[in-house]
Amino acid sequence: MKTIRETLPRRLRQLLDPSKTYVAAVSGGADSLALAEGLYRAGFRFTVCHVEHGIRGSASLEDARFVETYCRERDIPFRCVHVQAPAKARAEGLSPEDAARRLRYEALRRCARETGADYIVTAHQKEDQAETFLLRLLRGSGTLGLAGMRFERDGILRPLLSFRSAELREFCRACGLTWREDATNEDRRYVRNRIRKDLLPYLADHFGGDMVEVLSRTAENLQQDADYLETLARQALPGVTGTLPLAEAARYAPGLDREPLPACCRGGRMPYLAAEAWRRLDPALRFRVLRLFIRQAGEQEELTAVNLRNVAAVLLRGQTGKKIPLPGSWQCTYTYGKLFLLPKSINDVPVSPPQWETSLSWEDLAAAPRQVTLPDGRTLRFEVRRGPAEGLPFRYRDEAVYPLALARQLAPVLTVRFRRGGEDIVPLKGIGRKSLKRYFIDCRMPMAERALQPVVAAGNTVLWLPGFANAAWDGRALADAGRQEEEILWLTGKLQ
């Protein structure tokens, strides 16, 4: 019968490729030391990376020196990375455990890039799997979370998941190794410690059986269901996503051209998720598709169920203009049926109309045609025409018409400008008077375009939105003027 001293290196040789190079996460505890020793005895090429979290003061520094001594005695490449988990937890509203875990994986991935390693290997074992299952169950995770830790995920390998903690300690003793004990593992303020020290023993005492085996086996069974649903989600993703040229995407996110972009935008296009198509998906796939989209769009931080629920709620309600912050430096922004992943700093970019305005008197307009050049180089040509309404081009966006007598009642001059707030419009193709802001929202005009939309107005009443829409007028008021149709003066405009 083979001993654990022989079994562990043999298992590593079965699971790992000897032609690859690795970064091994080693804290100095029994599990991670067993991993390092097993890799060493199996002949793999690897670098040990020790992450010092800045939590336990001098004890953490002693752990780092212990791991460094172990590596130096065996001529194993060693790197130590110092991080500040408490500071990250305070800054981002995370638990100390979550902050430390995120910083640890950031450091491991950076070490893998710098050393050219093919994979990261960690020492997670069977008890870790059972604890993770319960932790995620208590947090309300779905199938994907309850499936627990995989042997391989995102370039991270966990080759010790089939071993118990006691077996790994036995391996260390058989190899003549001592290890470090982390005092925080006894601290019941941490949820995982309470699960390990209180909940798992309670379940074993009151319900019998080896709960670690039962829970880790349940997680393995759920992995098959989760993998199948993940496959369906990947197949569904192209049908609910698309891309826009960056210039067009900037209509939905002013300031986008001044921000760092996700890697997926290097081809000059911005990905988006189409809300209507996403809502037609089976509910079992929605969260999975949403997670895949956000990950592919550039967010590499791990998303929580709360993150996904918040984004899904906006998609279901269609809340245009809503921004949902995510872990890290990104946010989801929903605008008129499209969900984008954008830098959080987009929030700081002001959206305000340019300061530009010109006025024309009614007398000047009645005397001769007048022309106004817009800031973008286009021109508006105004002319007063007499006669019946039939044949006048008031049903076109680039042309407009309005009774001169009614316009003169609204203000002493005709104004051409951008929005300034407080305007309203009676749209030609609509019912009743609306504020200009409400009208733009109802017409699904992106916010950046609203700021640059020219406005032709008499006072605060909009007569024409050149290139976009015309205003209607009160026919009864015109009839009350008592004029014959042939005598009516019309203010006409044309966008060129």
Rosetta blueprint (number, residue, H / E / L):
1 M L
2 K L
3 T L
4 I H
5 R H
6 E H
7 T H
8 L H
9 P H
10 R H
11 R H
12 L H
13 R H
14 Q H
15 L H
16 L L
17 D L
18 P L
19 S L
20 K L
21 T E
22 Y E
23 V E
24 A E
25 A E
26 V L
27 S L
28 G L
29 G L
30 A H
31 D H
32 S H
33 L H
34 A H
35 L H
36 A H
37 E H
38 G H
39 L H
40 Y H
41 R H
42 A H
43 G L
44 F L
45 R E
46 F E
47 T E
48 V E
49 C E
50 H E
51 V E
52 E E
53 H L
54 G L
55 I L
56 R L
57 G L
58 S H
59 A H
60 S H
61 L H
62 E H
63 D H
64 A H
65 R H
66 F H
67 V H
68 E H
69 T H
70 Y H
71 C H
72 R H
73 E H
74 R H
75 D L
76 I L
77 P L
78 F E
79 R E
80 C E
81 V E
82 H E
83 V L
84 Q L
85 A H
86 P H
87 A H
88 K H
89 A H
90 R H
91 A H
92 E H
93 G L
94 L L
95 S L
96 P H
97 E H
98 D H
99 A H
100 A H
101 R H
102 R H
103 L H
104 R H
105 Y H
106 E H
107 A H
108 L H
109 R H
110 R H
111 C H
112 A H
113 R H
114 E H
115 T H
116 G L
117 A L
118 D L
119 Y E
120 I E
121 V E
122 T L
123 A L
124 H L
125 Q L
126 K H
127 E H
128 D H
129 Q H
130 A H
131 E H
132 T H
133 F H
134 L H
135 L H
136 R H
137 L H
138 L H
139 R L
140 G L
141 S L
142 G L
143 T H
144 L H
145 G H
146 L H
147 A L
148 G L
149 M L
150 R L
151 F L
152 E E
153 R E
154 D L
155 G L
156 I E
157 L E
158 R L
159 P L
160 L L
161 L L
162 S L
163 F L
164 R L
165 S H
166 A H
167 E H
168 L H
169 R H
170 E H
171 F H
172 C H
173 R H
174 A H
175 C L
176 G L
177 L L
178 T L
179 W L
180 R L
181 E L
182 D L
183 A H
184 T H
185 N H
186 E H
187 D L
188 R L
189 R L
190 Y L
191 V H
192 R H
193 N H
194 R H
195 I H
196 R H
197 K H
198 D H
199 L H
200 L H
201 P H
202 Y H
203 L H
204 A H
205 D H
206 H H
207 F H
208 G L
209 G L
210 D L
211 M H
212 V H
213 E H
214 V H
215 L H
216 S H
217 R H
218 T H
219 A H
220 E H
221 N H
222 L H
223 Q H
224 Q H
225 D H
226 A H
227 D H
228 Y H
229 L H
230 E H
231 T H
232 L H
233 A H
234 R H
235 Q H
236 A H
237 L H
238 P H
239 G H
240 V H
241 T E
242 G E
243 T E
244 L E
245 P E
246 L H
247 A H
248 E H
249 A H
250 A L
251 R L
252 Y L
253 A L
254 P L
255 G L
256 L H
257 D H
258 R H
259 E L
260 P L
261 L L
262 P L
263 A H
264 C H
265 C H
266 R L
267 G L
268 G L
269 R E
270 M E
271 P E
272 Y E
273 L E
274 A E
275 A H
276 E H
277 A H
278 W H
279 R H
280 R L
281 L L
282 D L
283 P H
284 A H
285 L H
286 R H
287 F H
288 R H
289 V H
290 L H
291 R H
292 L H
293 F H
294 I H
295 R H
296 Q H
297 A H
298 G L
299 E L
300 Q L
301 E L
302 E L
303 L L
304 T L
305 A H
306 V H
307 N H
308 L H
309 R H
310 N H
311 V H
312 A H
313 A H
314 V H
315 L H
316 L H
317 R H
318 G L
319 Q L
320 T L
321 G L
322 K L
323 K E
324 I E
325 P E
326 L L
327 P L
328 G L
329 S L
330 W E
331 Q E
332 C E
333 T E
334 Y E
335 T E
336 Y L
337 G L
338 K E
339 L E
340 F E
341 L E
342 L E
343 P E
344 K H
345 S H
346 I H
347 N H
348 D H
349 V L
350 P L
351 V L
352 S L
353 P L
354 P L
355 Q L
356 W L
357 E E
358 T E
359 S E
360 L E
361 S E
362 W H
363 E H
364 D H
365 L H
366 A H
367 A H
368 A L
369 P L
370 R E
371 Q E
372 V E
373 T E
374 L L
375 P L
376 D L
377 G L
378 R L
379 T E
380 L E
381 R E
382 F E
383 E E
384 V E
385 R E
386 R E
387 G L
388 P L
389 A L
390 E L
391 G L
392 L L
393 P L
394 F L
395 R L
396 Y L
397 R L
398 D L
399 E E
400 A E
401 V E
402 Y E
403 P E
404 L H
405 A H
406 L H
407 A H
408 R H
409 Q H
410 L H
411 A L
412 P L
413 V E
414 L E
415 T E
416 V E
417 R E
418 F L
419 R L
420 R L
421 G L
422 G L
423 E L
424 D E
425 I E
426 V L
427 P E
428 L L
429 K L
430 G L
431 I L
432 G L
433 R L
434 K E
435 S E
436 L H
437 K H
438 R H
439 Y H
440 F H
441 I H
442 D H
443 C L
444 R L
445 M L
446 P L
447 M H
448 A H
449 E H
450 R H
451 A H
452 L H
453 Q L
454 P L
455 V E
456 V E
457 A E
458 A E
459 G L
460 N L
461 T E
462 V E
463 L E
464 W E
465 L E
466 P L
467 G L
468 F L
469 A E
470 N E
471 A E
472 A L
473 W L
474 D L
475 G H
476 R H
477 A H
478 L H
479 A H
480 D H
481 A L
482 G L
483 R L
484 Q L
485 E H
486 E H
487 E H
488 I L
489 L E
490 W E
491 L E
492 T E
493 G E
494 K E
495 L E
496 Q L
